[in-house]
Amino acid sequence: MDLRNAEIGVEYIVREIVTDDEEMDAFLFTLGCYAGEPITVISKLKGGCVVSIKDGRYTIDNQLAEAIRI
């Protein structure tokens, strides 16, 4: 299941990041989003969602949300 299908307010553990784009992978890593880390969807937007990762809140688009497997 990817992050777009996650329920709001539920904490999930990132299983893997599925992307062929090294830049996207590096960007998610700088946010603290990598396998084994908890992630929570705060709200869903038309073009993406707001997530909580390591005490930070970030808006990510649908392409990034699809790459994050929970």
MOPAC internal coordinates of N, CA, C and O (Angstrom, degrees):
PM7 1SCF
backbone

  N    0.0000 0     0.00 0     0.00 0    0    0    0
  C    1.4548 1     0.00 0     0.00 0    1    0    0
  C    1.5291 1   107.36 1     0.00 0    2    1    0
  O    1.2310 1   120.79 1   -41.44 1    3    2    1
  N    1.3386 1   116.09 1   138.56 1    3    2    1
  C    1.4552 1   118.30 1   177.43 1    5    3    2
  C    1.5323 1   110.38 1   -99.54 1    6    5    3
  O    1.2310 1   121.24 1    -5.98 1    7    6    5
  N    1.3021 1   115.23 1   174.02 1    7    6    5
  C    1.4608 1   120.83 1  -172.61 1    9    7    6
  C    1.5302 1   113.17 1   -65.87 1   10    9    7
  O    1.2310 1   119.76 1   155.41 1   11   10    9
  N    1.3345 1   118.07 1   -24.59 1   11   10    9
  C    1.4711 1   119.81 1   179.49 1   13   11   10
  C    1.5185 1   111.85 1   -64.23 1   14   13   11
  O    1.2310 1   120.01 1   154.94 1   15   14   13
  N    1.3354 1   117.59 1   -25.06 1   15   14   13
  C    1.4649 1   122.00 1  -178.66 1   17   15   14
  C    1.5219 1   113.15 1   -94.95 1   18   17   15
  O    1.2310 1   120.00 1  -176.29 1   19   18   17
  N    1.3191 1   117.61 1     3.71 1   19   18   17
  C    1.4641 1   121.51 1  -177.63 1   21   19   18
  C    1.5314 1   110.83 1   -73.09 1   22   21   19
  O    1.2310 1   121.39 1   -29.46 1   23   22   21
  N    1.3248 1   114.95 1   150.54 1   23   22   21
  C    1.4642 1   120.67 1   176.03 1   25   23   22
  C    1.5255 1   109.45 1   -81.80 1   26   25   23
  O    1.2310 1   120.80 1   -33.83 1   27   26   25
  N    1.3114 1   116.07 1   146.17 1   27   26   25
  C    1.4614 1   121.70 1   179.10 1   29   27   26
  C    1.5297 1   109.59 1   -70.09 1   30   29   27
  O    1.2310 1   121.07 1   -46.58 1   31   30   29
  N    1.3436 1   115.56 1   133.42 1   31   30   29
  C    1.4563 1   121.38 1   175.73 1   33   31   30
  C    1.5150 1   115.90 1    86.00 1   34   33   31
  O    1.2310 1   119.67 1   178.20 1   35   34   33
  N    1.3268 1   118.23 1    -1.80 1   35   34   33
  C    1.4586 1   121.90 1  -179.90 1   37   35   34
  C    1.5302 1   108.73 1   -99.24 1   38   37   35
  O    1.2310 1   120.53 1   -48.32 1   39   38   37
  N    1.3339 1   116.58 1   131.68 1   39   38   37
  C    1.4607 1   119.95 1   178.14 1   41   39   38
  C    1.5248 1   109.90 1   -83.67 1   42   41   39
  O    1.2310 1   121.00 1   -51.78 1   43   42   41
  N    1.3195 1   115.70 1   128.22 1   43   42   41
  C    1.4577 1   122.66 1   177.97 1   45   43   42
  C    1.5203 1   108.97 1  -117.62 1   46   45   43
  O    1.2310 1   120.79 1   -18.98 1   47   46   45
  N    1.3152 1   116.09 1   161.02 1   47   46   45
  C    1.4619 1   121.86 1   173.70 1   49   47   46
  C    1.5308 1   107.13 1  -105.74 1   50   49   47
  O    1.2310 1   120.39 1   -50.32 1   51   50   49
  N    1.3176 1   116.86 1   129.68 1   51   50   49
  C    1.4586 1   121.54 1   178.63 1   53   51   50
  C    1.5286 1   108.41 1   -67.17 1   54   53   51
  O    1.2310 1   120.53 1   -58.38 1   55   54   53
  N    1.3300 1   116.59 1   121.62 1   55   54   53
  C    1.4672 1   121.14 1   178.49 1   57   55   54
  C    1.5199 1   110.59 1   -83.70 1   58   57   55
  O    1.2310 1   120.77 1   135.14 1   59   58   57
  N    1.3417 1   116.13 1   -44.86 1   59   58   57
  C    1.4536 1   120.68 1  -179.95 1   61   59   58
  C    1.5231 1   110.61 1  -163.95 1   62   61   59
  O    1.2310 1   121.23 1   -17.46 1   63   62   61
  N    1.3161 1   115.26 1   162.54 1   63   62   61
  C    1.4545 1   122.52 1   173.57 1   65   63   62
  C    1.5264 1   106.00 1  -111.03 1   66   65   63
  O    1.2310 1   120.52 1   -59.67 1   67   66   65
  N    1.3309 1   116.62 1   120.33 1   67   66   65
  C    1.4606 1   121.51 1  -176.44 1   69   67   66
  C    1.5270 1   108.73 1  -109.32 1   70   69   67
  O    1.2310 1   121.26 1   -80.77 1   71   70   69
  N    1.3376 1   115.20 1    99.23 1   71   70   69
  C    1.4588 1   120.28 1   177.84 1   73   71   70
  C    1.5220 1   109.92 1  -156.62 1   74   73   71
  O    1.2310 1   120.83 1   -33.02 1   75   74   73
  N    1.3149 1   116.01 1   146.98 1   75   74   73
  C    1.4567 1   121.44 1   174.62 1   77   75   74
  C    1.5204 1   111.01 1   -94.55 1   78   77   75
  O    1.2310 1   120.42 1   173.50 1   79   78   77
  N    1.3271 1   116.80 1    -6.50 1   79   78   77
  C    1.4591 1   123.07 1  -177.53 1   81   79   78
  C    1.5289 1   109.61 1   -90.01 1   82   81   79
  O    1.2310 1   120.39 1   -71.47 1   83   82   81
  N    1.3187 1   116.86 1   108.53 1   83   82   81
  C    1.4597 1   120.76 1  -178.03 1   85   83   82
  C    1.5272 1   111.61 1   -63.85 1   86   85   83
  O    1.2310 1   120.20 1   147.38 1   87   86   85
  N    1.3273 1   117.22 1   -32.62 1   87   86   85
  C    1.4685 1   121.15 1   179.44 1   89   87   86
  C    1.5254 1   110.58 1   -66.02 1   90   89   87
  O    1.2310 1   120.24 1   138.13 1   91   90   89
  N    1.3390 1   117.15 1   -41.87 1   91   90   89
  C    1.4638 1   121.04 1   178.20 1   93   91   90
  C    1.5292 1   110.00 1   -65.48 1   94   93   91
  O    1.2310 1   120.71 1   137.70 1   95   94   93
  N    1.3187 1   116.25 1   -42.30 1   95   94   93
  C    1.4567 1   121.45 1   179.08 1   97   95   94
  C    1.5323 1   110.63 1   -61.63 1   98   97   95
  O    1.2310 1   120.29 1   136.51 1   99   98   97
  N    1.3209 1   117.05 1   -43.49 1   99   98   97
  C    1.4674 1   121.72 1   179.08 1  101   99   98
  C    1.5271 1   110.85 1   -66.03 1  102  101   99
  O    1.2310 1   120.29 1   141.58 1  103  102  101
  N    1.3366 1   117.06 1   -38.42 1  103  102  101
  C    1.4636 1   121.06 1   178.76 1  105  103  102
  C    1.5237 1   110.70 1   -62.85 1  106  105  103
  O    1.2310 1   120.15 1   133.29 1  107  106  105
  N    1.3240 1   117.31 1   -46.71 1  107  106  105
  C    1.4592 1   120.77 1   179.30 1  109  107  106
  C    1.5218 1   110.76 1   -63.08 1  110  109  107
  O    1.2310 1   120.27 1   143.07 1  111  110  109
  N    1.3284 1   117.09 1   -36.93 1  111  110  109
  C    1.4597 1   121.00 1   178.43 1  113  111  110
  C    1.5284 1   110.99 1   -63.94 1  114  113  111
  O    1.2310 1   120.01 1   141.62 1  115  114  113
  N    1.3376 1   117.59 1   -38.38 1  115  114  113
  C    1.4675 1   120.34 1   178.86 1  117  115  114
  C    1.5298 1   111.42 1   -66.90 1  118  117  115
  O    1.2310 1   120.41 1   153.75 1  119  118  117
  N    1.3274 1   116.82 1   -26.25 1  119  118  117
  C    1.4711 1   120.26 1   176.53 1  121  119  118
  C    1.5284 1   111.32 1   -78.89 1  122  121  119
  O    1.2310 1   120.45 1   167.21 1  123  122  121
  N    1.3176 1   116.75 1   -12.79 1  123  122  121
  C    1.4643 1   121.20 1  -176.53 1  125  123  122
  C    1.5060 1   112.13 1    92.45 1  126  125  123
  O    1.2310 1   120.63 1  -163.14 1  127  126  125
  N    1.3231 1   116.41 1    16.86 1  127  126  125
  C    1.4590 1   121.95 1  -178.20 1  129  127  126
  C    1.5232 1   109.34 1  -100.65 1  130  129  127
  O    1.2310 1   120.88 1   -81.37 1  131  130  129
  N    1.3355 1   115.93 1    98.63 1  131  130  129
  C    1.4572 1   122.04 1   177.20 1  133  131  130
  C    1.5124 1   108.07 1  -150.82 1  134  133  131
  O    1.2310 1   120.67 1   -10.21 1  135  134  133
  N    1.3176 1   116.33 1   169.79 1  135  134  133
  C    1.4732 1   122.06 1  -174.54 1  137  135  134
  C    1.5245 1   111.71 1   -53.71 1  138  137  135
  O    1.2310 1   121.46 1   -47.51 1  139  138  137
  N    1.3320 1   114.81 1   132.49 1  139  138  137
  C    1.4599 1   121.41 1   178.23 1  141  139  138
  C    1.5162 1   114.63 1    95.36 1  142  141  139
  O    1.2310 1   120.00 1   170.10 1  143  142  141
  N    1.3167 1   117.60 1    -9.90 1  143  142  141
  C    1.4689 1   121.29 1  -178.78 1  145  143  142
  C    1.5354 1   111.03 1   -92.28 1  146  145  143
  O    1.2310 1   120.43 1   -35.52 1  147  146  145
  N    1.3323 1   116.79 1   144.48 1  147  146  145
  C    1.4719 1   119.48 1   176.61 1  149  147  146
  C    1.5271 1   111.36 1   -76.08 1  150  149  147
  O    1.2310 1   121.14 1   -32.80 1  151  150  149
  N    1.3217 1   115.43 1   147.20 1  151  150  149
  C    1.4608 1   122.37 1   177.83 1  153  151  150
  C    1.5263 1   108.20 1  -144.98 1  154  153  151
  O    1.2310 1   120.38 1   -39.26 1  155  154  153
  N    1.3227 1   116.88 1   140.74 1  155  154  153
  C    1.4617 1   122.15 1  -179.75 1  157  155  154
  C    1.5199 1   109.39 1  -130.14 1  158  157  155
  O    1.2310 1   120.18 1   -47.51 1  159  158  157
  N    1.3352 1   117.26 1   132.49 1  159  158  157
  C    1.4582 1   121.76 1   174.68 1  161  159  158
  C    1.5226 1   107.50 1   -83.17 1  162  161  159
  O    1.2310 1   120.90 1   -60.39 1  163  162  161
  N    1.3322 1   115.88 1   119.61 1  163  162  161
  C    1.4684 1   121.83 1  -179.62 1  165  163  162
  C    1.5275 1   110.65 1   -84.46 1  166  165  163
  O    1.2310 1   120.59 1   136.17 1  167  166  165
  N    1.3238 1   116.48 1   -43.83 1  167  166  165
  C    1.4584 1   121.07 1   176.79 1  169  167  166
  C    1.5229 1   109.58 1  -157.62 1  170  169  167
  O    1.2310 1   121.25 1   -19.56 1  171  170  169
  N    1.3198 1   115.21 1   160.44 1  171  170  169
  C    1.4614 1   120.88 1   178.99 1  173  171  170
  C    1.5197 1   108.67 1  -111.14 1  174  173  171
  O    1.2310 1   121.39 1   -40.90 1  175  174  173
  N    1.3214 1   114.95 1   139.10 1  175  174  173
  C    1.4546 1   122.74 1   179.65 1  177  175  174
  C    1.5235 1   108.52 1  -118.15 1  178  177  175
  O    1.2310 1   120.69 1   -10.65 1  179  178  177
  N    1.3107 1   116.28 1   169.35 1  179  178  177
  C    1.4531 1   120.15 1  -179.30 1  181  179  178
  C    1.5302 1   111.69 1   -60.65 1  182  181  179
  O    1.2310 1   120.19 1   138.54 1  183  182  181
  N    1.3267 1   117.24 1   -41.46 1  183  182  181
  C    1.4545 1   120.53 1  -176.70 1  185  183  182
  C    1.5124 1   114.76 1  -102.21 1  186  185  183
  O    1.2310 1   119.60 1  -173.56 1  187  186  185
  N    1.3251 1   118.37 1     6.44 1  187  186  185
  C    1.4592 1   120.73 1  -178.38 1  189  187  186
  C    1.5098 1   111.64 1   171.40 1  190  189  187
  O    1.2310 1   120.60 1    37.67 1  191  190  189
  N    1.3406 1   116.46 1  -142.33 1  191  190  189
  C    1.4531 1   120.11 1   179.92 1  193  191  190
  C    1.5299 1   110.55 1  -158.41 1  194  193  191
  O    1.2310 1   121.24 1   -16.59 1  195  194  193
  N    1.3164 1   115.23 1   163.41 1  195  194  193
  C    1.4587 1   122.55 1   175.38 1  197  195  194
  C    1.5182 1   106.69 1  -103.12 1  198  197  195
  O    1.2310 1   120.84 1   -52.73 1  199  198  197
  N    1.3310 1   115.99 1   127.27 1  199  198  197
  C    1.4550 1   120.72 1  -177.61 1  201  199  198
  C    1.5203 1   110.85 1  -123.54 1  202  201  199
  O    1.2310 1   121.46 1   -23.74 1  203  202  201
  N    1.3164 1   114.82 1   156.26 1  203  202  201
  C    1.4537 1   122.16 1   174.61 1  205  203  202
  C    1.5231 1   107.81 1  -110.91 1  206  205  203
  O    1.2310 1   121.58 1   -58.82 1  207  206  205
  N    1.3511 1   114.58 1   121.18 1  207  206  205
  C    1.4643 1   121.36 1   178.43 1  209  207  206
  C    1.5225 1   107.10 1  -132.83 1  210  209  207
  O    1.2310 1   120.48 1   -59.56 1  211  210  209
  N    1.3273 1   116.68 1   120.44 1  211  210  209
  C    1.4715 1   121.27 1   176.63 1  213  211  210
  C    1.5344 1   112.71 1    48.42 1  214  213  211
  O    1.2310 1   119.92 1  -123.60 1  215  214  213
  N    1.2984 1   117.77 1    56.40 1  215  214  213
  C    1.4642 1   124.43 1   177.09 1  217  215  214
  C    1.5223 1   114.16 1    64.30 1  218  217  215
  O    1.2310 1   119.50 1  -166.58 1  219  218  217
  N    1.3150 1   118.56 1    13.42 1  219  218  217
  C    1.4572 1   122.41 1   175.75 1  221  219  218
  C    1.5146 1   109.34 1  -118.27 1  222  221  219
  O    1.2310 1   120.84 1   -27.51 1  223  222  221
  N    1.3271 1   116.00 1   152.49 1  223  222  221
  C    1.4680 1   120.49 1   176.97 1  225  223  222
  C    1.5174 1   108.36 1  -116.12 1  226  225  223
  O    1.2310 1   120.95 1   -47.60 1  227  226  225
  N    1.3190 1   115.78 1   132.40 1  227  226  225
  C    1.4515 1   121.62 1  -176.00 1  229  227  226
  C    1.5150 1   109.95 1  -135.45 1  230  229  227
  O    1.2310 1   120.90 1   -34.13 1  231  230  229
  N    1.3176 1   115.89 1   145.87 1  231  230  229
  C    1.4560 1   121.68 1   172.67 1  233  231  230
  C    1.5147 1   107.03 1   -98.52 1  234  233  231
  O    1.2310 1   120.84 1   -56.19 1  235  234  233
  N    1.3176 1   116.00 1   123.81 1  235  234  233
  C    1.4573 1   119.87 1   178.76 1  237  235  234
  C    1.5204 1   109.05 1  -122.13 1  238  237  235
  O    1.2310 1   120.86 1   -31.64 1  239  238  237
  N    1.3281 1   115.96 1   148.36 1  239  238  237
  C    1.4617 1   119.27 1  -179.59 1  241  239  238
  C    1.5249 1   110.53 1   -83.67 1  242  241  239
  O    1.2310 1   121.30 1    -5.49 1  243  242  241
  N    1.3220 1   115.13 1   174.51 1  243  242  241
  C    1.4626 1   120.19 1  -176.52 1  245  243  242
  C    1.5291 1   112.59 1   -63.20 1  246  245  243
  O    1.2310 1   119.88 1   146.94 1  247  246  245
  N    1.3278 1   117.84 1   -33.06 1  247  246  245
  C    1.4615 1   120.27 1   178.92 1  249  247  246
  C    1.5256 1   111.42 1   -63.08 1  250  249  247
  O    1.2310 1   120.20 1   136.68 1  251  250  249
  N    1.3270 1   117.22 1   -43.32 1  251  250  249
  C    1.4675 1   120.35 1   176.09 1  253  251  250
  C    1.5254 1   110.65 1   -67.19 1  254  253  251
  O    1.2310 1   120.38 1   138.83 1  255  254  253
  N    1.3295 1   116.88 1   -41.17 1  255  254  253
  C    1.4612 1   120.76 1  -179.20 1  257  255  254
  C    1.5316 1   111.40 1   -61.89 1  258  257  255
  O    1.2310 1   120.15 1   144.55 1  259  258  257
  N    1.3283 1   117.32 1   -35.45 1  259  258  257
  C    1.4654 1   120.86 1   178.13 1  261  259  258
  C    1.5251 1   111.62 1   -68.27 1  262  261  259
  O    1.2310 1   120.24 1   150.76 1  263  262  261
  N    1.3188 1   117.15 1   -29.24 1  263  262  261
  C    1.4683 1   121.24 1  -177.66 1  265  263  262
  C    1.5257 1   112.33 1   -76.60 1  266  265  263
  O    1.2310 1   120.05 1   159.99 1  267  266  265
  N    1.3268 1   117.51 1   -20.01 1  267  266  265
  C    1.4607 1   121.61 1  -177.00 1  269  267  266
  C    1.5161 1   109.50 1   -92.90 1  270  269  267
  O    1.2310 1   120.57 1   -67.43 1  271  270  269
  N    1.3138 1   116.52 1   112.57 1  271  270  269
  C    1.4744 1   122.66 1   179.42 1  273  271  270
  C    1.5226 1   109.81 1   -96.79 1  274  273  271
  O    1.2310 1   121.40 1   -47.90 1  275  274  273
  N    1.3274 1   114.93 1   132.10 1  275  274  273
  C    1.4736 1   120.46 1  -178.71 1  277  275  274
  C    1.5100 1   110.05 1  -120.00 1  278  277  275
  O    1.2310 1   120.10 1   180.00 1  279  278  277

